[in-house]
Amino acid sequence: MRTILFTLFMIGLIFTFIQLSQWQWHRHVSRALHNSQVTSAINAPVVPIGAILPTTATPLTVPEVWRRVDAVGRYDISHQILVRYRAYKDENGFEVLTPLVTDAGTVWVDRGWVPLVGKSLDETPHVAPPPPGVVTVTGYLQASETTKQTVLPATGQIRTITLPAINAWYGRPAFDVYLARTAESPAPATAPRVLETEDLSGGPHVAYTIQWALFAGIGVFGWAKLMRDDMVAFRRERSVGEDSAPPTQPGGRSSRRRTPAGV
């Protein structure tokens, strides 16, 4: 019974290791596909935003995320928003979200990152103003970070770039995308730090795939060795028991001589 229970336990454990290995491999394949799409979008030539999004109602497709576009308009600094809880190289700060009013509608521009002032998020940092007048902004197309309700920018700060809520608060026709600024013309003397592109490395998934596969192999080897050791021990005990038993004569009688009583 002990052997049966142990075998069932090892089957379940090995099966779990195999599933974990496959899960990590699928994550690797998914990440590789995502990185390929992002790389293709980043390396594509810059086009006007209207070539991809003719109107504010046009949805952004997945292959167009991280596509570089130009948008021409005027910054509406009166509705500028700070996005909380943004870090740059382990330093806390804000991202600066400013609406750019174009002929086709307003597009929000993530102008970059500014550091935290002191230790409180309630202290508004100094943000260099954007260029006045007509500006050409180049940036990566980005989708809304989430569709869930966010803290509305009543105080000029939000937690996530939730465009449906932000656009409803803004009250004017606006795209359901934003631009991660990489450049603008005319260029200002100072500006928030330009955001970096996302990490396009393969991640640790291949290593984890091999790790879980090795665990499964070790489990199979360990189970086989323990079964073999148990079998060898069983045969040894059986052999010792047979050697210690007295030999029997034909008819089933023991060949050991009886000692007469009284001798």
C-alpha positions as CSV (number, residue, x, y, z in Angstrom):
1,M,0.0,0.0,0.0
2,R,2.9,2.3,0.8
3,T,4.4,1.8,-2.6
4,I,1.1,2.5,-4.3
5,L,0.6,5.8,-2.5
6,F,4.1,6.9,-3.1
7,T,3.8,6.1,-6.8
8,L,0.6,8.1,-7.1
9,F,2.2,11.0,-5.3
10,M,5.2,10.9,-7.6
11,I,2.9,10.8,-10.7
12,G,1.1,13.9,-9.5
13,L,4.3,15.7,-8.7
14,I,5.9,14.9,-12.1
15,F,2.8,15.8,-13.9
16,T,2.8,19.2,-12.1
17,F,6.4,19.8,-13.0
18,I,5.6,19.0,-16.7
19,Q,2.7,21.4,-16.7
20,L,4.8,24.2,-15.1
21,S,7.5,23.6,-17.8
22,Q,4.9,23.9,-20.6
23,W,3.3,27.0,-18.9
24,Q,6.7,28.8,-18.9
25,W,7.4,27.8,-22.5
26,H,4.0,29.2,-23.6
27,R,4.9,32.4,-21.8
28,H,8.2,32.5,-23.7
29,V,6.4,32.1,-27.0
30,S,3.8,34.8,-26.1
31,R,6.5,37.2,-25.0
32,A,8.6,36.5,-28.2
33,L,5.5,37.3,-30.3
34,H,4.8,40.5,-28.4
35,N,8.4,41.6,-28.7
36,S,8.4,40.9,-32.4
37,Q,5.3,43.1,-32.8
38,V,6.7,45.9,-30.7
39,T,10.0,45.8,-32.6
40,S,8.2,45.9,-36.0
41,A,6.1,48.9,-34.8
42,I,9.1,50.8,-33.4
43,N,11.2,50.3,-36.6
44,A,8.4,51.3,-38.9
45,P,8.6,54.8,-40.5
46,V,7.0,57.7,-38.8
47,V,3.6,58.6,-40.2
48,P,1.0,61.3,-39.4
49,I,-1.4,60.2,-36.7
50,G,-4.3,60.6,-39.1
51,A,-2.8,57.8,-41.3
52,I,-3.5,55.3,-38.5
53,L,-6.4,57.0,-36.6
54,P,-8.4,59.1,-39.1
55,T,-10.9,60.1,-36.4
56,T,-11.2,60.1,-32.6
57,A,-13.6,57.1,-32.9
58,T,-11.1,54.9,-34.7
59,P,-9.9,52.1,-32.4
60,L,-6.2,51.3,-32.0
61,T,-5.3,47.8,-33.1
62,V,-2.6,45.8,-31.4
63,P,-0.1,45.9,-34.2
64,E,-0.2,49.7,-34.1
65,V,0.7,50.0,-30.4
66,W,4.3,51.4,-30.2
67,R,3.9,52.8,-33.8
68,R,5.7,56.2,-34.1
69,V,3.5,59.0,-35.3
70,D,3.5,62.8,-35.7
71,A,0.8,65.0,-34.3
72,V,0.5,68.7,-35.0
73,G,-1.4,71.0,-32.6
74,R,-1.3,73.2,-29.6
75,Y,-0.7,72.1,-26.0
76,D,-3.6,72.8,-23.6
77,I,-1.6,73.3,-20.5
78,S,-4.6,74.3,-18.5
79,H,-5.7,70.7,-18.4
80,Q,-2.3,69.1,-17.7
81,I,-2.3,66.1,-15.4
82,L,0.3,64.4,-13.3
83,V,0.3,60.6,-13.1
84,R,1.3,59.3,-9.7
85,Y,3.5,56.4,-8.7
86,R,5.9,56.4,-11.7
87,A,9.5,55.4,-11.2
88,Y,12.6,56.0,-13.1
89,K,15.6,53.9,-12.1
90,D,14.1,53.3,-8.6
91,E,13.4,56.9,-8.1
92,N,9.7,57.9,-7.5
93,G,8.0,60.6,-9.5
94,F,5.3,61.6,-11.9
95,E,4.6,61.3,-15.6
96,V,3.3,64.5,-17.2
97,L,0.2,64.1,-19.3
98,T,-0.8,67.1,-21.4
99,P,-3.5,67.4,-24.1
100,L,-2.5,68.4,-27.6
101,V,-5.3,69.9,-29.5
102,T,-5.2,68.9,-33.2
103,D,-7.6,69.5,-36.1
104,A,-8.9,66.0,-35.8
105,G,-9.3,66.1,-32.0
106,T,-7.3,66.1,-28.9
107,V,-4.6,63.5,-28.2
108,W,-3.0,63.2,-24.8
109,V,0.8,63.4,-24.8
110,D,2.9,61.7,-22.1
111,R,5.6,64.3,-22.1
112,G,7.9,62.3,-19.8
113,W,8.9,61.9,-16.2
114,V,9.7,64.3,-13.4
115,P,11.0,63.5,-9.9
116,L,9.1,63.6,-6.7
117,V,9.5,66.8,-4.6
118,G,10.4,65.8,-1.0
119,K,8.6,62.7,0.2
120,S,4.9,63.7,-0.4
121,L,2.9,63.0,-3.5
122,D,0.8,66.0,-2.6
123,E,3.6,68.4,-3.3
124,T,3.4,69.4,-6.9
125,P,6.7,69.3,-8.7
126,H,8.0,71.9,-11.1
127,V,7.2,70.9,-14.7
128,A,8.9,72.8,-17.5
129,P,6.2,74.2,-19.8
130,P,5.7,72.8,-23.3
131,P,6.5,74.9,-26.3
132,P,3.9,77.6,-27.1
133,G,2.1,77.8,-30.3
134,V,1.9,75.1,-33.0
135,V,4.0,72.1,-32.1
136,T,4.8,68.9,-33.9
137,V,5.0,66.0,-31.5
138,T,6.6,62.6,-32.3
139,G,5.8,59.7,-30.1
140,Y,4.8,56.1,-29.7
141,L,1.1,55.3,-29.8
142,Q,-0.1,53.8,-26.5
143,A,-3.4,52.3,-25.5
144,S,-5.3,53.2,-22.3
145,E,-3.5,51.5,-19.4
146,T,-6.8,50.2,-18.0
147,T,-10.6,50.5,-18.7
148,K,-11.4,50.5,-15.0
149,Q,-12.5,53.6,-13.2
150,T,-9.6,55.8,-12.1
151,V,-9.2,58.7,-9.7
152,L,-10.5,61.7,-11.7
153,P,-8.0,64.5,-12.0
154,A,-9.9,67.0,-9.8
155,T,-6.6,67.8,-8.1
156,G,-4.5,67.6,-11.2
157,Q,-3.2,64.1,-10.4
158,I,-4.3,60.6,-11.4
159,R,-3.1,57.1,-10.6
160,T,-3.4,55.4,-14.0
161,I,-3.8,56.6,-17.6
162,T,-7.5,55.5,-18.0
163,L,-8.4,57.4,-21.1
164,P,-12.2,56.8,-21.1
165,A,-12.5,58.4,-17.7
166,I,-9.9,61.2,-18.5
167,N,-11.7,62.0,-21.8
168,A,-15.1,62.1,-20.1
169,W,-13.6,64.6,-17.5
170,Y,-12.0,66.6,-20.3
171,G,-15.3,67.0,-22.1
172,R,-14.0,67.5,-25.6
173,P,-13.5,65.1,-28.6
174,A,-10.3,63.2,-27.9
175,F,-8.6,60.0,-29.1
176,D,-8.7,56.9,-26.9
177,V,-4.9,56.7,-27.2
178,Y,-2.0,58.7,-26.0
179,L,1.5,59.5,-27.3
180,A,4.6,58.7,-25.4
181,R,6.7,61.7,-26.5
182,T,10.1,61.1,-28.1
183,A,10.6,64.5,-29.7
184,E,8.9,67.7,-30.5
185,S,9.5,70.7,-32.7
186,P,10.2,73.4,-31.8
187,A,12.2,71.8,-29.0
188,P,11.9,73.4,-25.5
189,A,14.9,74.4,-23.5
190,T,14.0,72.0,-20.8
191,A,11.4,69.2,-20.7
192,P,10.5,66.1,-18.7
193,R,12.7,63.1,-19.1
194,V,11.6,61.1,-22.2
195,L,10.3,57.6,-21.3
196,E,12.2,54.5,-22.2
197,T,10.7,51.8,-24.4
198,E,9.6,48.7,-22.6
199,D,12.0,45.8,-21.9
200,L,12.2,43.6,-25.0
201,S,14.4,40.9,-23.6
202,G,13.2,37.3,-23.6
203,G,12.9,37.2,-19.9
204,P,13.7,34.1,-17.7
205,H,11.0,31.9,-19.2
206,V,13.3,29.5,-21.2
207,A,15.4,29.0,-18.1
208,Y,12.3,28.2,-16.0
209,T,11.1,25.8,-18.7
210,I,14.4,23.9,-18.5
211,Q,14.3,24.1,-14.7
212,W,10.8,22.5,-14.4
213,A,11.7,19.9,-17.0
214,L,14.8,18.9,-15.1
215,F,12.7,18.6,-11.9
216,A,10.3,16.3,-13.8
217,G,13.3,14.2,-15.0
218,I,14.7,14.1,-11.4
219,G,11.4,13.0,-10.2
220,V,11.2,10.1,-12.7
221,F,14.8,9.1,-11.9
222,G,14.2,9.3,-8.2
223,W,11.0,7.2,-8.3
224,A,12.7,4.6,-10.5
225,K,15.6,4.3,-8.1
226,L,13.5,4.0,-5.0
227,M,11.4,1.3,-6.7
228,R,14.5,-0.6,-7.7
229,D,16.0,-0.2,-4.1
230,D,12.7,-1.5,-2.6
231,M,12.7,-4.5,-5.0
232,V,16.3,-5.3,-4.2
233,A,15.6,-5.1,-0.5
234,F,12.5,-7.3,-0.9
235,R,14.5,-10.0,-2.8
236,R,17.3,-9.9,-0.2
237,E,14.9,-10.4,2.7
238,R,13.2,-13.2,0.8
239,S,16.5,-14.9,0.1
240,V,17.6,-14.6,3.7
241,G,14.3,-16.1,4.9
242,E,14.6,-19.0,2.5
243,D,18.2,-19.7,3.7
244,S,17.2,-19.7,7.3
245,A,14.3,-22.2,6.9
246,P,15.1,-25.9,7.7
247,P,15.2,-28.2,4.7
248,T,12.3,-30.6,4.3
249,Q,12.2,-34.3,3.3
250,P,9.8,-35.8,0.8
251,G,6.3,-35.7,2.2
252,G,7.0,-32.3,3.8
253,R,8.8,-33.6,6.9
254,S,11.8,-31.7,8.2
255,S,15.2,-33.4,7.7
256,R,16.4,-32.2,11.1
257,R,16.9,-35.1,13.5
258,R,14.9,-35.1,16.7
259,T,16.7,-35.6,19.9
260,P,15.3,-38.4,22.0
261,A,13.7,-37.3,25.3
262,G,16.0,-37.6,28.2
263,V,19.2,-37.5,26.2
